[in-house]
Amino acid sequence: LSLSLLSPGAVVSSVLNRDVRHFGKQHLFDGSEETCWNSDQGTSQWVTLEFPGPVKVSQLHIQFQGGFSSRLCTLEGEHGEELVKISELDPQDSHAMQISFPRMATVLDKLKITFGSSTDFFGRIVVYHLGVLGERLSGGCPHLGGLSPPQEGSPVP
């Protein structure tokens, strides 16, 4: 059973012209086809999601604007104090919803998605929808080099 793991704890690298009202991070999760997060210019734009407790991520859903997508996405997870690379994605330059299944379900408290290079000449990234599915784990998990191995847990309603 996969649940949406999104919570209000998100941080982004930049917002176009600092116009948070029209292009801020809140638009990643609002479910509207009319709004989006639009980064400012520059390389290596990113989104970091902080979860209220340990989670096991099973799917990543992302919808770019064609012409403003990432050529390479790097997923990093943190459980404890150190970010560790989970996987890399090679998204399509299209407006279609793209669903990725990370190679291994990893226990983490924080997920960082780095957009390594943009299809836009100026390096802008535009994301209409970001979804993270998986399960919330009850209790803590032992700390092993930044990430814990996948463990069985109970989904929280």
Secondary structure, 3 states (H helix, E strand, C coil): CCEECCCCCEEECCCHHHCHHHHCHHHHCCCCCCCCEECCCCCCEEEEEEEEEEEEEEEEEEEECCCCCECCEEEEEECCCCEEEEEEECCCCCCCCEEECCCCCCEEEEEEEEECCECCCCCCCEEEEEEEEEEECCCCCCCCCCCECCCCCCCCC
